[in-house]
Each structure stands twice: as C-alpha cells, then as structure tokens.
Amino acid sequence: MNEEVMKNISLEVVRERLLDHEVPYGMKHRLVDWRRDQ
C-alpha cells in the first residue's frame, strides 16, 4: 500500500466516526428544543 491509499482510508474512517457522533448529538439537541417548546 502506498501513502496516498493509506491517507484516503484514514480520512474515510475519520469521516465515518464524525458522522456516527453527529447523528446522536443532533437528535439529543432536537429533543431538548422540543421539550423546551412544550
């Protein structure tokens, strides 16, 4: 494996981890906002 391929793979992994974190985070905030409005 050359360096370019390694970099691309690590970027993909980082992106997937960020997406995994973003979704629950956004959901939590939406729930908090919804409770506040009620």
C-alpha distance matrix in Angstrom:
0.0 3.8 6.8 8.3 6.4 6.9 10.4 11.2 10.8 12.8 15.3 15.9 16.6 18.9 20.6 21.3 22.8 24.9 26.2 27.1 29.1 30.7 32.3 34.4 35.2 36.6 38.5 40.1 41.3 42.7 44.7 46.0 47.2 48.8 50.7 51.9 53.3 55.2
3.8 0.0 3.8 5.6 5.7 6.5 8.9 10.4 11.1 12.8 14.7 16.0 17.2 18.9 20.5 21.8 23.3 24.9 26.4 27.7 29.4 30.8 32.7 34.9 35.4 36.7 38.9 40.5 41.3 42.8 45.0 46.2 47.1 48.9 50.9 51.8 53.2 55.3
6.8 3.8 0.0 3.8 5.5 5.1 6.2 8.7 10.0 10.7 12.3 14.4 15.5 16.5 18.3 20.2 21.3 22.6 24.5 25.9 27.2 28.5 30.7 33.0 33.1 34.4 36.8 38.2 38.9 40.6 42.8 43.8 44.7 46.7 48.6 49.3 50.8 53.1
8.3 5.6 3.8 0.0 3.8 5.5 5.2 6.2 8.7 10.1 10.6 12.4 14.5 15.5 16.5 18.6 20.2 21.2 22.7 24.5 26.0 26.9 29.0 31.5 31.7 32.6 35.1 36.8 37.3 38.7 41.2 42.2 42.9 44.8 47.0 47.7 48.9 51.2
6.4 5.7 5.5 3.8 0.0 3.8 5.4 5.1 6.2 8.7 9.9 10.7 12.5 14.4 15.4 16.7 18.6 20.1 21.3 22.8 24.7 25.8 27.5 30.0 30.6 31.6 33.7 35.6 36.4 37.7 39.9 41.2 42.0 43.7 45.9 46.9 48.0 50.2
6.9 6.5 5.1 5.5 3.8 0.0 3.8 5.5 5.2 6.2 8.6 10.0 10.8 12.4 14.3 15.6 16.8 18.5 20.2 21.3 22.9 24.4 26.4 28.5 29.0 30.4 32.5 34.0 35.0 36.6 38.6 39.8 40.8 42.6 44.5 45.5 46.9 49.0
10.4 8.9 6.2 5.2 5.4 3.8 0.0 3.8 5.5 5.2 6.1 8.7 10.0 10.6 12.2 14.3 15.5 16.5 18.4 20.1 21.3 22.4 24.7 27.0 27.0 28.3 30.7 32.2 32.8 34.5 36.7 37.7 38.5 40.5 42.5 43.2 44.6 46.9
11.2 10.4 8.7 6.2 5.1 5.5 3.8 0.0 3.8 5.5 5.1 6.3 8.8 10.0 10.5 12.4 14.4 15.4 16.6 18.5 20.2 21.0 22.9 25.5 25.8 26.7 29.0 30.9 31.5 32.8 35.2 36.4 37.1 38.8 41.1 41.9 43.1 45.3
10.8 11.1 10.0 8.7 6.2 5.2 5.5 3.8 0.0 3.8 5.4 5.1 6.3 8.7 9.9 10.7 12.5 14.4 15.5 16.7 18.7 20.0 21.7 24.0 24.7 25.9 27.9 29.6 30.7 32.0 34.0 35.4 36.5 38.0 40.1 41.2 42.5 44.5
12.8 12.8 10.7 10.1 8.7 6.2 5.2 5.5 3.8 0.0 3.8 5.4 5.1 6.2 8.6 9.9 10.6 12.3 14.3 15.4 16.7 18.3 20.4 22.4 22.8 24.3 26.5 27.8 28.8 30.5 32.5 33.6 34.7 36.6 38.4 39.3 40.9 42.9
15.3 14.7 12.3 10.6 9.9 8.6 6.1 5.1 5.4 3.8 0.0 3.8 5.4 5.1 6.1 8.6 9.9 10.6 12.3 14.2 15.5 16.3 18.6 21.0 21.1 22.2 24.6 26.2 26.8 28.3 30.6 31.7 32.5 34.4 36.4 37.2 38.6 40.8
15.9 16.0 14.4 12.4 10.7 10.0 8.7 6.3 5.1 5.4 3.8 0.0 3.8 5.5 5.1 6.2 8.7 9.9 10.6 12.3 14.4 15.2 16.8 19.4 20.1 21.0 23.0 25.0 25.8 27.0 29.2 30.7 31.5 33.1 35.2 36.3 37.5 39.5
16.6 17.2 15.5 14.5 12.5 10.8 10.0 8.8 6.3 5.1 5.4 3.8 0.0 3.8 5.4 5.2 6.2 8.7 10.0 10.6 12.5 14.3 15.9 17.8 18.7 20.2 22.0 23.5 24.8 26.3 28.1 29.5 30.7 32.3 34.1 35.4 36.8 38.7
18.9 18.9 16.5 15.5 14.4 12.4 10.6 10.0 8.7 6.2 5.1 5.5 3.8 0.0 3.8 5.5 5.1 6.2 8.7 9.9 10.7 12.2 14.6 16.5 16.6 18.2 20.5 21.7 22.6 24.4 26.4 27.4 28.6 30.5 32.2 33.1 34.8 36.8
20.6 20.5 18.3 16.5 15.4 14.3 12.2 10.5 9.9 8.6 6.1 5.1 5.4 3.8 0.0 3.8 5.5 5.1 6.2 8.6 10.0 10.4 12.5 15.1 15.3 16.2 18.6 20.3 21.0 22.4 24.7 25.9 26.7 28.4 30.5 31.5 32.7 34.9
21.3 21.8 20.2 18.6 16.7 15.6 14.3 12.4 10.7 9.9 8.6 6.2 5.2 5.5 3.8 0.0 3.8 5.4 5.1 6.2 8.7 9.8 11.0 13.4 14.4 15.5 17.2 19.1 20.4 21.5 23.4 25.0 26.1 27.5 29.5 30.8 32.1 33.9
22.8 23.3 21.3 20.2 18.6 16.8 15.5 14.4 12.5 10.6 9.9 8.7 6.2 5.1 5.5 3.8 0.0 3.8 5.4 5.0 6.3 8.6 10.4 11.9 12.6 14.5 16.2 17.4 18.9 20.6 22.1 23.4 24.9 26.5 28.1 29.4 31.1 32.8
24.9 24.9 22.6 21.2 20.1 18.5 16.5 15.4 14.4 12.3 10.6 9.9 8.7 6.2 5.1 5.4 3.8 0.0 3.8 5.4 5.1 6.0 8.8 10.8 10.5 12.1 14.5 15.7 16.4 18.3 20.3 21.3 22.4 24.3 26.1 27.0 28.6 30.6
26.2 26.4 24.5 22.7 21.3 20.2 18.4 16.6 15.5 14.3 12.3 10.6 10.0 8.7 6.2 5.1 5.4 3.8 0.0 3.8 5.3 5.0 6.3 9.2 9.8 10.5 12.5 14.5 15.4 16.5 18.6 20.2 21.1 22.5 24.7 25.9 27.1 29.0
27.1 27.7 25.9 24.5 22.8 21.3 20.1 18.5 16.7 15.4 14.2 12.3 10.6 9.9 8.6 6.2 5.0 5.4 3.8 0.0 3.8 5.7 5.9 7.4 9.0 10.6 11.7 13.3 15.1 16.4 17.7 19.5 21.0 22.2 23.8 25.5 26.9 28.4
29.1 29.4 27.2 26.0 24.7 22.9 21.3 20.2 18.7 16.7 15.5 14.4 12.5 10.7 10.0 8.7 6.3 5.1 5.3 3.8 0.0 3.8 5.7 6.1 6.3 8.8 10.4 11.2 12.7 14.7 16.0 17.1 18.8 20.5 21.8 23.1 25.0 26.6
30.7 30.8 28.5 26.9 25.8 24.4 22.4 21.0 20.0 18.3 16.3 15.2 14.3 12.2 10.4 9.8 8.6 6.0 5.0 5.7 3.8 0.0 3.8 5.8 5.1 6.0 8.6 10.0 10.6 12.2 14.3 15.5 16.5 18.3 20.2 21.2 22.6 24.6
32.3 32.7 30.7 29.0 27.5 26.4 24.7 22.9 21.7 20.4 18.6 16.8 15.9 14.6 12.5 11.0 10.4 8.8 6.3 5.9 5.7 3.8 0.0 3.8 5.4 5.3 6.3 8.7 10.1 10.7 12.5 14.5 15.6 16.6 18.6 20.2 21.4 22.9
34.4 34.9 33.0 31.5 30.0 28.5 27.0 25.5 24.0 22.4 21.0 19.4 17.8 16.5 15.1 13.4 11.9 10.8 9.2 7.4 6.1 5.8 3.8 0.0 3.8 5.5 5.0 6.1 8.7 9.8 10.5 12.4 14.3 15.2 16.6 18.4 20.1 21.3
35.2 35.4 33.1 31.7 30.6 29.0 27.0 25.8 24.7 22.8 21.1 20.1 18.7 16.6 15.3 14.4 12.6 10.5 9.8 9.0 6.3 5.1 5.4 3.8 0.0 3.8 5.5 5.3 6.4 8.8 10.1 10.8 12.5 14.4 15.7 16.8 18.7 20.5
36.6 36.7 34.4 32.6 31.6 30.4 28.3 26.7 25.9 24.3 22.2 21.0 20.2 18.2 16.2 15.5 14.5 12.1 10.5 10.6 8.8 6.0 5.3 5.5 3.8 0.0 3.8 5.5 5.2 6.2 8.7 10.0 10.6 12.3 14.4 15.4 16.6 18.7
38.5 38.9 36.8 35.1 33.7 32.5 30.7 29.0 27.9 26.5 24.6 23.0 22.0 20.5 18.6 17.2 16.2 14.5 12.5 11.7 10.4 8.6 6.3 5.0 5.5 3.8 0.0 3.8 5.4 5.1 6.3 8.7 9.9 10.5 12.4 14.3 15.5 16.8
40.1 40.5 38.2 36.8 35.6 34.0 32.2 30.9 29.6 27.8 26.2 25.0 23.5 21.7 20.3 19.1 17.4 15.7 14.5 13.3 11.2 10.0 8.7 6.1 5.3 5.5 3.8 0.0 3.8 5.4 5.1 6.3 8.7 9.9 10.7 12.4 14.4 15.7
41.3 41.3 38.9 37.3 36.4 35.0 32.8 31.5 30.7 28.8 26.8 25.8 24.8 22.6 21.0 20.4 18.9 16.4 15.4 15.1 12.7 10.6 10.1 8.7 6.4 5.2 5.4 3.8 0.0 3.8 5.4 5.1 6.2 8.5 9.9 10.6 12.4 14.5
42.7 42.8 40.6 38.7 37.7 36.6 34.5 32.8 32.0 30.5 28.3 27.0 26.3 24.4 22.4 21.5 20.6 18.3 16.5 16.4 14.7 12.2 10.7 9.8 8.8 6.2 5.1 5.4 3.8 0.0 3.8 5.5 5.1 6.1 8.6 9.9 10.6 12.5
44.7 45.0 42.8 41.2 39.9 38.6 36.7 35.2 34.0 32.5 30.6 29.2 28.1 26.4 24.7 23.4 22.1 20.3 18.6 17.7 16.0 14.3 12.5 10.5 10.1 8.7 6.3 5.1 5.4 3.8 0.0 3.8 5.5 5.0 6.2 8.6 10.0 10.8
46.0 46.2 43.8 42.2 41.2 39.8 37.7 36.4 35.4 33.6 31.7 30.7 29.5 27.4 25.9 25.0 23.4 21.3 20.2 19.5 17.1 15.5 14.5 12.4 10.8 10.0 8.7 6.3 5.1 5.5 3.8 0.0 3.8 5.4 5.2 6.2 8.8 10.2
47.2 47.1 44.7 42.9 42.0 40.8 38.5 37.1 36.5 34.7 32.5 31.5 30.7 28.6 26.7 26.1 24.9 22.4 21.1 21.0 18.8 16.5 15.6 14.3 12.5 10.6 9.9 8.7 6.2 5.1 5.5 3.8 0.0 3.8 5.5 5.1 6.3 8.9
48.8 48.9 46.7 44.8 43.7 42.6 40.5 38.8 38.0 36.6 34.4 33.1 32.3 30.5 28.4 27.5 26.5 24.3 22.5 22.2 20.5 18.3 16.6 15.2 14.4 12.3 10.5 9.9 8.5 6.1 5.0 5.4 3.8 0.0 3.8 5.4 5.2 6.5
50.7 50.9 48.6 47.0 45.9 44.5 42.5 41.1 40.1 38.4 36.4 35.2 34.1 32.2 30.5 29.5 28.1 26.1 24.7 23.8 21.8 20.2 18.6 16.6 15.7 14.4 12.4 10.7 9.9 8.6 6.2 5.2 5.5 3.8 0.0 3.8 5.4 5.3
51.9 51.8 49.3 47.7 46.9 45.5 43.2 41.9 41.2 39.3 37.2 36.3 35.4 33.1 31.5 30.8 29.4 27.0 25.9 25.5 23.1 21.2 20.2 18.4 16.8 15.4 14.3 12.4 10.6 9.9 8.6 6.2 5.1 5.4 3.8 0.0 3.8 5.6
53.3 53.2 50.8 48.9 48.0 46.9 44.6 43.1 42.5 40.9 38.6 37.5 36.8 34.8 32.7 32.1 31.1 28.6 27.1 26.9 25.0 22.6 21.4 20.1 18.7 16.6 15.5 14.4 12.4 10.6 10.0 8.8 6.3 5.2 5.4 3.8 0.0 3.8
55.2 55.3 53.1 51.2 50.2 49.0 46.9 45.3 44.5 42.9 40.8 39.5 38.7 36.8 34.9 33.9 32.8 30.6 29.0 28.4 26.6 24.6 22.9 21.3 20.5 18.7 16.8 15.7 14.5 12.5 10.8 10.2 8.9 6.5 5.3 5.6 3.8 0.0
